[in-house]
């Protein structure tokens, strides 16, 4: 069993930066494909960024490309999401997710993730 605990959310102004962190417990972080998703009330949870088990291949939704960066520190069992140039439309509850297996590419489909954190709120004011 894996537990994921997110942190780093908060209230910021447009243009500011935040770094989210997700600490995992259980099996080694290097054995999971990891992702960040976000959700706002009344909408489906959407993919934000992902990083694969193998090759550390990364991918992003179009609206965050060039502003967000996903990375991981296997020694600390932590995956990060660096968010720069934040916009009000980035406001959401952000979730960390982990998928068992050895993937050579990142995974965008939320239904294929096995474990989820409780989320951390990011609010961007204009």
N, C-alpha and C positions, 0 to 999 in steps of 0.2 A: 504494500500500500504506500502511496505517495501523498504527502501533504504539501500544499502550496500556500504560501503566505505572502501577499502583496503589501507593499508600502510605498510611500513617496508621493501620494496624491495630495491635492490641496487646492486652494483658491488662488489663482494668479490672474494677471492682466494679459490682454492680447499682446503678443510679441515676446512674452517671457518664456522661460524654459523650466522643465521639470524632468527629474529622472526617477522613473519607477523601478522598483526592485522586487523580485520574487524569489524568495528563499524556498528551496525544496528539501524535503526530508524523505528518507527511505533509500531507494536505489540511487546510484550515482547519476548525476545530472547528465553525464556524457552518454547515457543509454537512452535518452529521450529526445524526441523532436519537440520543440517548444514554440509556443505562440502567445501573442497578446491579442485579445479581442476587446471590444467595447460595446456598451449597450446604453441606450437612452430609453426613457419610459415610452412604452407603446411601440417600440421598434425591435426588430430582431437583433440578436447579438452579431456583430460583424467583425470580420478579420481585420487586424491592423498590421501585424508584422509577425514573421515566423523565422525560425532558424532550424536547420536540419541536424540530425544526429551526426551524419557523415558529412564531411567537407565543410560544415558550418555554412551551408548555402543559406542566404537570406532573401526574403521577399517582403513586399509592402503593398498595401492598398494604394491606389493612385493618389488619393488626396493627401497622403502623408509622405510620399516619396520626396527625398531631399530635405525633409524636416525631422523625421524620426529615424532613430537607429537602434536596432536590436543587437544585443551582444550577450555573452555569457562568460562566467568565470567558473569553470568546472571545479576548481579547488575549493571554492566557497559555495558550491551548489546554488549559485544565484544567476538568474537571468535578468537583464536590464532592458529598459526602454527609455532611451534618451529622447526627449521631446523638445524641440526648439521651435521658435517662431509660432508659438501656440495661437490658435484662433478660437473664437467663441464656438464654432462648430465642432471643435475637438472635445467639448464638454460631454462627459459620459462617465459611466462606471467602467473601469478598466479591469479586465480579468487576465490572469496568467493561466495557461493551460499546458499540459504535458501529454505526449503520445508515446506509448511504448513502441520499441522497434528501432530498426536501423534504416532510416530514410536517407536517401542521397539528396533529396530536395525538401524544401519547406512545405508545410501543409496548410492550405487555406480553409479546408472544410471543417467546420466546428464539430460536426458529428463524428469525426474520426479521432477526436481527442479523448483520452481516458480519464484525465484528472483535471480538476478546476480549483482555483482559489476562490476566496469569498469576494474579491474585488476591492479596488481602491478608487475613491471618487476624485475626478479631475474636473474642476470648474474654471472656465476661462471667461473673464468679464471683458466687455468691449470698452 
